């Protein structure tokens, strides 16, 4: 069974999944490993966040454009959410993608 995380923005649901291929695309676009990017996220938060959204869209939403991922970020914020809330959702995406066991998202 394929696992994914559902992100709801503007009443629309988006299925996100971090596969090996998606992670490699994210790393190529960022020019560094995903974990290095996350460790230094405070230096480049928006680009890193949008790039993760974009990459996580690819497995279940083929050819989802990067510009649309940036719009998705803007729409999420416009819906009254914060960057901190989006980071929590990304943490849940990592959990759904098998990066750590359920319930360990607060330790990531």
Buried (B, 14 or more C-beta within 10 A) or exposed (E): EEEBBEBEBEEEEBBBBBBEEBBEBBBEBBEBEBEEBBEEBEEEEEBBBBBBBBBBBBBBBEEBEBEBBBBBBEBBBEEEBEEEEBBBBBBBBBBBBEBEEEEEBEEE
